[in-house]
Structures are given as C-alpha cells and as structure tokens.
Amino acid sequence: MTAPGFPRHVPALALVWLAACGAPRSAESSVEPIADAPARGWTSTFSEPAVLIADEVRVEGPRGLLDHFAVRIEERAHERTEKTTPAGYLQRFDVRSDGVQTEIRAWLDDLEIVALRSLTALERPGEVDVSVLARGDAFWKSVADGRERRGGVLRLSGELER
C-alpha cells in the first residue's frame, strides 16, 4: 500500500536499485591497471635534519621533486602562483605586502626551509640534480651536529643517485 499521491512503481524501482547495488561485480575488467612509473634515483643530501632561513629561497630539481617537497601557506598571509613554463612546472609563494607578515615554511625531505619573503619551486624535465639557492641573510644549520653556514647567498646541491 502506498501513500496517496505516491506512485505505485517507486517501491519496486527502489528494490531493483538496491538489488543492483548489492550485486557482486565481475572479476574481469576491460580496464587495464596503470603500471607504476619506475622508481627514480634521488639524492640523500637533504635526508639529514637541517634548517635553512633566508629572505628568498629557490628549489629546483627533476621530475618527482614535488614528491619530496611540501609547503605550508596561509591564504591571508601568502600569495601562490603556479604555471608551466619552458623550464618546467613553477610554483611561487610570496608573503603578502598587505597582510600579516608571516614566513613561508617548506620541507625538502628533512630540510626545513623558512623563506621570509618568497619561495620558488621548479620541477624541471630531465635528469637534473637538486639545488637550493638561498638569498638575503641566509642561514643554514644542521640539527644533528650543530654545523652552521651563513652568507648573503647559500647554495645547497644534491646529486641524484643514478
């Protein structure tokens, strides 16, 4: 029995729909699984815990760089732009001039990066090594043994394991 104004065929359709949802799926599929890309070599240079602080930081590396790179931004304090260029996939993060002055934090494996004005990441095509260029009162410190480096410009390089 159905409620007045309720079509009689709706309960039957609901049962058919429920039966179809609960039916076992065929074990065979016409869609082939996508094979994983072969593992790429990576550098161990940034596996040592360290901190890098500078006004501007630029990180460059091969395809797969973004698998090792993470950025924390706050929309009210930072601007983000990204685009594909002839040099590769470019992401840029800037501290907003009209907002709260909050540094940009990022991680490249175990290297913590603090950029006070801007951070750029470029994922290049091809087998290029990983480089980090810090400009403007740059400071690097190893967390493990306390080693330090300071300068107007610091360059960290990581050769890919091939």
C-alpha atoms as an extended CHARMM CRD file, in Angstrom:
* protein
*
       162  EXT
         1         1  MET       CA              0.0000000000        0.0000000000        0.0000000000  PROA      1               0.0000000000
         2         2  THR       CA              1.3390000000        3.4360000000       -0.8830000000  PROA      2               0.0000000000
         3         3  ALA       CA              0.5440000000        6.8690000000        0.4280000000  PROA      3               0.0000000000
         4         4  PRO       CA             -1.9480000000        8.9630000000       -1.5410000000  PROA      4               0.0000000000
         5         5  GLY       CA             -0.2180000000       10.7940000000       -4.3740000000  PROA      5               0.0000000000
         6         6  PHE       CA              2.8200000000        8.4500000000       -4.1850000000  PROA      6               0.0000000000
         7         7  PRO       CA              3.3580000000        6.4930000000       -7.4480000000  PROA      7               0.0000000000
         8         8  ARG       CA              2.9450000000        2.7110000000       -7.0380000000  PROA      8               0.0000000000
         9         9  HSD       CA              6.0320000000        1.8480000000       -9.0810000000  PROA      9               0.0000000000
        10        10  VAL       CA              8.5260000000        3.7600000000       -6.8430000000  PROA      10              0.0000000000
        11        11  PRO       CA              8.8770000000        0.9770000000       -4.2090000000  PROA      11              0.0000000000
        12        12  ALA       CA              9.5030000000       -1.5780000000       -6.9710000000  PROA      12              0.0000000000
        13        13  LEU       CA             12.1650000000        0.6500000000       -8.5320000000  PROA      13              0.0000000000
        14        14  ALA       CA             13.8110000000        1.0930000000       -5.1390000000  PROA      14              0.0000000000
        15        15  LEU       CA             14.0420000000       -2.7000000000       -4.7200000000  PROA      15              0.0000000000
        16        16  VAL       CA             15.5700000000       -3.1180000000       -8.1860000000  PROA      16              0.0000000000
        17        17  TRP       CA             18.0740000000       -0.3510000000       -7.4410000000  PROA      17              0.0000000000
        18        18  LEU       CA             19.0580000000       -1.9090000000       -4.1010000000  PROA      18              0.0000000000
        19        19  ALA       CA             19.5000000000       -5.3100000000       -5.7310000000  PROA      19              0.0000000000
        20        20  ALA       CA             21.7260000000       -3.8130000000       -8.4220000000  PROA      20              0.0000000000
        21        21  CYS       CA             23.8900000000       -2.0500000000       -5.8410000000  PROA      21              0.0000000000
        22        22  GLY       CA             24.3610000000       -5.2440000000       -3.8810000000  PROA      22              0.0000000000
        23        23  ALA       CA             25.1160000000       -7.4460000000       -6.8910000000  PROA      23              0.0000000000
        24        24  PRO       CA             28.6610000000       -8.8050000000       -6.9950000000  PROA      24              0.0000000000
        25        25  ARG       CA             30.9040000000       -7.1770000000       -9.5580000000  PROA      25              0.0000000000
        26        26  SER       CA             32.5220000000       -9.1530000000      -12.3110000000  PROA      26              0.0000000000
        27        27  ALA       CA             36.0730000000      -10.2560000000      -11.5500000000  PROA      27              0.0000000000
        28        28  GLU       CA             37.0850000000       -9.4040000000      -15.0950000000  PROA      28              0.0000000000
        29        29  SER       CA             37.5330000000       -5.8080000000      -16.1100000000  PROA      29              0.0000000000
        30        30  SER       CA             38.1780000000       -4.3230000000      -19.5100000000  PROA      30              0.0000000000
        31        31  VAL       CA             40.2970000000       -1.5910000000      -17.9200000000  PROA      31              0.0000000000
        32        32  GLU       CA             43.9680000000       -2.4200000000      -17.5320000000  PROA      32              0.0000000000
        33        33  PRO       CA             45.6340000000       -1.1670000000      -14.3380000000  PROA      33              0.0000000000
        34        34  ILE       CA             48.1260000000        1.6390000000      -14.8150000000  PROA      34              0.0000000000
        35        35  ALA       CA             51.6660000000        0.4770000000      -14.2000000000  PROA      35              0.0000000000
        36        36  ASP       CA             53.6530000000        2.4360000000      -11.6430000000  PROA      36              0.0000000000
        37        37  ALA       CA             56.4040000000        4.5820000000      -13.0630000000  PROA      37              0.0000000000
        38        38  PRO       CA             59.8420000000        3.1310000000      -12.4640000000  PROA      38              0.0000000000
        39        39  ALA       CA             61.4780000000        4.3960000000       -9.2860000000  PROA      39              0.0000000000
        40        40  ARG       CA             63.7650000000        7.3370000000       -9.9150000000  PROA      40              0.0000000000
        41        41  GLY       CA             67.0410000000        7.9100000000       -8.1780000000  PROA      41              0.0000000000
        42        42  TRP       CA             67.0460000000       10.6580000000       -5.5740000000  PROA      42              0.0000000000
        43        43  THR       CA             69.6450000000       12.4600000000       -3.5280000000  PROA      43              0.0000000000
        44        44  SER       CA             70.3440000000       11.7070000000        0.1170000000  PROA      44              0.0000000000
        45        45  THR       CA             71.7370000000       15.2270000000        0.6800000000  PROA      45              0.0000000000
        46        46  PHE       CA             68.5320000000       16.5120000000        2.2690000000  PROA      46              0.0000000000
        47        47  SER       CA             67.8690000000       13.4610000000        4.4510000000  PROA      47              0.0000000000
        48        48  GLU       CA             69.8760000000       14.9890000000        7.3160000000  PROA      48              0.0000000000
        49        49  PRO       CA             67.6640000000       17.1800000000        9.5500000000  PROA      49              0.0000000000
        50        50  ALA       CA             68.6090000000       20.8160000000        8.9940000000  PROA      50              0.0000000000
        51        51  VAL       CA             67.0880000000       24.2980000000        8.8780000000  PROA      51              0.0000000000
        52        52  LEU       CA             67.5540000000       26.9400000000        6.1810000000  PROA      52              0.0000000000
        53        53  ILE       CA             66.3780000000       30.5300000000        6.7360000000  PROA      53              0.0000000000
        54        54  ALA       CA             66.6390000000       33.2760000000        4.1090000000  PROA      54              0.0000000000
        55        55  ASP       CA             64.7090000000       36.1350000000        2.5560000000  PROA      55              0.0000000000
        56        56  GLU       CA             64.3060000000       34.2850000000       -0.7580000000  PROA      56              0.0000000000
        57        57  VAL       CA             64.6930000000       30.5680000000       -1.4460000000  PROA      57              0.0000000000
        58        58  ARG       CA             64.6300000000       28.7860000000       -4.8110000000  PROA      58              0.0000000000
        59        59  VAL       CA             64.4000000000       24.9730000000       -5.0220000000  PROA      59              0.0000000000
        60        60  GLU       CA             64.9880000000       23.1920000000       -8.3470000000  PROA      60              0.0000000000
        61        61  GLY       CA             65.0390000000       19.5430000000       -9.2230000000  PROA      61              0.0000000000
        62        62  PRO       CA             63.9340000000       16.8180000000      -11.6160000000  PROA      62              0.0000000000
        63        63  ARG       CA             60.5010000000       15.3430000000      -12.1930000000  PROA      63              0.0000000000
        64        64  GLY       CA             59.4930000000       13.8730000000       -8.8520000000  PROA      64              0.0000000000
        65        65  LEU       CA             60.7790000000       16.8750000000       -6.8800000000  PROA      65              0.0000000000
        66        66  LEU       CA             57.2790000000       17.6100000000       -5.6160000000  PROA      66              0.0000000000
        67        67  ASP       CA             57.1050000000       14.1070000000       -4.0820000000  PROA      67              0.0000000000
        68        68  HSD       CA             59.8620000000       15.2740000000       -1.6980000000  PROA      68              0.0000000000
        69        69  PHE       CA             58.6580000000       18.8580000000       -1.2180000000  PROA      69              0.0000000000
        70        70  ALA       CA             55.8550000000       20.2690000000        0.9500000000  PROA      70              0.0000000000
        71        71  VAL       CA             54.8070000000       23.8520000000        1.6330000000  PROA      71              0.0000000000
        72        72  ARG       CA             52.6290000000       25.2940000000        4.3850000000  PROA      72              0.0000000000
        73        73  ILE       CA             51.0000000000       28.5720000000        3.4640000000  PROA      73              0.0000000000
        74        74  GLU       CA             48.2680000000       30.6930000000        4.9700000000  PROA      74              0.0000000000
        75        75  GLU       CA             45.9570000000       32.3010000000        2.4120000000  PROA      75              0.0000000000
        76        76  ARG       CA             45.5660000000       35.5120000000        4.4270000000  PROA      76              0.0000000000
        77        77  ALA       CA             49.3400000000       35.9590000000        4.6030000000  PROA      77              0.0000000000
        78        78  HSD       CA             50.6970000000       34.3920000000        1.3840000000  PROA      78              0.0000000000
        79        79  GLU       CA             50.1000000000       34.5010000000       -2.3570000000  PROA      79              0.0000000000
        80        80  ARG       CA             50.5890000000       31.4170000000       -4.5120000000  PROA      80              0.0000000000
        81        81  THR       CA             51.1030000000       31.2370000000       -8.2640000000  PROA      81              0.0000000000
        82        82  GLU       CA             51.8210000000       28.1990000000      -10.3780000000  PROA      82              0.0000000000
        83        83  LYS       CA             52.3660000000       27.7110000000      -14.0760000000  PROA      83              0.0000000000
        84        84  THR       CA             54.0140000000       25.5230000000      -16.6390000000  PROA      84              0.0000000000
        85        85  THR       CA             56.9870000000       27.2010000000      -18.3040000000  PROA      85              0.0000000000
        86        86  PRO       CA             59.5460000000       26.0380000000      -20.8840000000  PROA      86              0.0000000000
        87        87  ALA       CA             61.8880000000       25.3970000000      -17.9260000000  PROA      87              0.0000000000
        88        88  GLY       CA             59.3340000000       23.1850000000      -16.1130000000  PROA      88              0.0000000000
        89        89  TYR       CA             56.4960000000       23.3630000000      -13.5810000000  PROA      89              0.0000000000
        90        90  LEU       CA             56.9290000000       26.5090000000      -11.4820000000  PROA      90              0.0000000000
        91        91  GLN       CA             55.3500000000       27.2810000000       -8.1090000000  PROA      91              0.0000000000
        92        92  ARG       CA             55.9370000000       30.6050000000       -6.3960000000  PROA      92              0.0000000000
        93        93  PHE       CA             54.9040000000       31.6140000000       -2.8910000000  PROA      93              0.0000000000
        94        94  ASP       CA             55.1590000000       35.2200000000       -1.6980000000  PROA      94              0.0000000000
        95        95  VAL       CA             54.4500000000       36.9390000000        1.5950000000  PROA      95              0.0000000000
        96        96  ARG       CA             51.5650000000       39.3690000000        1.0050000000  PROA      96              0.0000000000
        97        97  SER       CA             52.5640000000       43.0000000000        1.3750000000  PROA      97              0.0000000000
        98        98  ASP       CA             49.0800000000       43.9420000000        2.5960000000  PROA      98              0.0000000000
        99        99  GLY       CA             48.6400000000       41.1170000000        5.0860000000  PROA      99              0.0000000000
       100       100  VAL       CA             50.1740000000       39.7010000000        8.2060000000  PROA      100             0.0000000000
       101       101  GLN       CA             53.9270000000       39.2650000000        7.7320000000  PROA      101             0.0000000000
       102       102  THR       CA             54.2560000000       35.5090000000        8.2260000000  PROA      102             0.0000000000
       103       103  GLU       CA             57.1760000000       33.4860000000        6.8820000000  PROA      103             0.0000000000
       104       104  ILE       CA             56.6430000000       30.6940000000        4.3490000000  PROA      104             0.0000000000
       105       105  ARG       CA             57.5740000000       27.2360000000        5.6490000000  PROA      105             0.0000000000
       106       106  ALA       CA             58.5020000000       24.3090000000        3.4460000000  PROA      106             0.0000000000
       107       107  TRP       CA             60.2390000000       20.9530000000        3.7060000000  PROA      107             0.0000000000
       108       108  LEU       CA             62.5210000000       19.2520000000        1.2140000000  PROA      108             0.0000000000
       109       109  ASP       CA             62.8480000000       15.7880000000        2.7320000000  PROA      109             0.0000000000
       110       110  ASP       CA             64.3380000000       16.6230000000        6.1830000000  PROA      110             0.0000000000
       111       111  LEU       CA             65.4830000000       20.1380000000        5.3090000000  PROA      111             0.0000000000
       112       112  GLU       CA             63.1150000000       22.6850000000        6.8410000000  PROA      112             0.0000000000
       113       113  ILE       CA             63.0140000000       25.8750000000        4.7860000000  PROA      113             0.0000000000
       114       114  VAL       CA             61.8730000000       29.2260000000        6.1660000000  PROA      114             0.0000000000
       115       115  ALA       CA             61.5040000000       31.9130000000        3.4960000000  PROA      115             0.0000000000
       116       116  LEU       CA             60.9020000000       35.3980000000        4.8530000000  PROA      116             0.0000000000
       117       117  ARG       CA             59.7600000000       36.9550000000        1.5360000000  PROA      117             0.0000000000
       118       118  SER       CA             59.4390000000       34.3820000000       -1.2460000000  PROA      118             0.0000000000
       119       119  LEU       CA             59.8510000000       30.7140000000       -2.0840000000  PROA      119             0.0000000000
       120       120  THR       CA             60.0800000000       29.2600000000       -5.5840000000  PROA      120             0.0000000000
       121       121  ALA       CA             59.9920000000       25.5930000000       -6.5860000000  PROA      121             0.0000000000
       122       122  LEU       CA             60.7840000000       24.4840000000      -10.1370000000  PROA      122             0.0000000000
       123       123  GLU       CA             60.2870000000       20.8690000000      -11.1850000000  PROA      123             0.0000000000
       124       124  ARG       CA             62.3910000000       20.5140000000      -14.3420000000  PROA      124             0.0000000000
       125       125  PRO       CA             62.1010000000       17.9170000000      -17.0770000000  PROA      125             0.0000000000
       126       126  GLY       CA             65.0100000000       15.5310000000      -17.4060000000  PROA      126             0.0000000000
       127       127  GLU       CA             67.5900000000       14.1890000000      -15.0050000000  PROA      127             0.0000000000
       128       128  VAL       CA             68.8710000000       17.3200000000      -13.2760000000  PROA      128             0.0000000000
       129       129  ASP       CA             70.3490000000       17.4500000000       -9.7910000000  PROA      129             0.0000000000
       130       130  VAL       CA             68.5390000000       19.0940000000       -6.8850000000  PROA      130             0.0000000000
       131       131  SER       CA             69.6300000000       22.5880000000       -5.9030000000  PROA      131             0.0000000000
       132       132  VAL       CA             68.5290000000       25.0290000000       -3.2360000000  PROA      132             0.0000000000
       133       133  LEU       CA             69.5810000000       28.6550000000       -3.5790000000  PROA      133             0.0000000000
       134       134  ALA       CA             69.0420000000       30.9630000000       -0.5950000000  PROA      134             0.0000000000
       135       135  ARG       CA             69.4930000000       34.7390000000       -0.8930000000  PROA      135             0.0000000000
       136       136  GLY       CA             69.3740000000       37.5280000000        1.6350000000  PROA      136             0.0000000000
       137       137  ASP       CA             70.9230000000       36.9680000000        5.0660000000  PROA      137             0.0000000000
       138       138  ALA       CA             70.8840000000       33.1890000000        4.5870000000  PROA      138             0.0000000000
       139       139  PHE       CA             71.4910000000       30.8260000000        7.4960000000  PROA      139             0.0000000000
       140       140  TRP       CA             71.7700000000       27.0020000000        7.4330000000  PROA      140             0.0000000000
       141       141  LYS       CA             72.1850000000       24.7720000000       10.4810000000  PROA      141             0.0000000000
       142       142  SER       CA             72.4410000000       21.0070000000       10.8660000000  PROA      142             0.0000000000
       143       143  VAL       CA             70.1630000000       19.7890000000       13.6440000000  PROA      143             0.0000000000
       144       144  ALA       CA             72.2800000000       16.6610000000       14.2010000000  PROA      144             0.0000000000
       145       145  ASP       CA             75.7110000000       18.1750000000       14.8660000000  PROA      145             0.0000000000
       146       146  GLY       CA             75.1740000000       21.9450000000       15.0190000000  PROA      146             0.0000000000
       147       147  ARG       CA             77.2450000000       22.8390000000       11.9330000000  PROA      147             0.0000000000
       148       148  GLU       CA             76.3350000000       26.2930000000       10.5810000000  PROA      148             0.0000000000
       149       149  ARG       CA             76.7520000000       28.2930000000        7.3890000000  PROA      149             0.0000000000
       150       150  ARG       CA             75.8880000000       31.9610000000        6.8630000000  PROA      150             0.0000000000
       151       151  GLY       CA             76.0670000000       34.3200000000        3.9260000000  PROA      151             0.0000000000
       152       152  GLY       CA             74.3110000000       36.6640000000        1.5600000000  PROA      152             0.0000000000
       153       153  VAL       CA             73.8950000000       33.6770000000       -0.7670000000  PROA      153             0.0000000000
       154       154  LEU       CA             73.9930000000       29.9840000000        0.1480000000  PROA      154             0.0000000000
       155       155  ARG       CA             73.7610000000       27.1160000000       -2.3270000000  PROA      155             0.0000000000
       156       156  LEU       CA             72.9420000000       23.5390000000       -1.3420000000  PROA      156             0.0000000000
       157       157  SER       CA             73.3280000000       20.8530000000       -4.0080000000  PROA      157             0.0000000000
       158       158  GLY       CA             72.1850000000       17.2720000000       -4.0730000000  PROA      158             0.0000000000
       159       159  GLU       CA             73.4050000000       14.9490000000       -6.7990000000  PROA      159             0.0000000000
       160       160  LEU       CA             70.8610000000       12.3720000000       -7.9420000000  PROA      160             0.0000000000
       161       161  GLU       CA             71.7020000000        8.7310000000       -7.3380000000  PROA      161             0.0000000000
       162       162  ARG       CA             71.8050000000        7.2710000000      -10.8230000000  PROA      162             0.0000000000
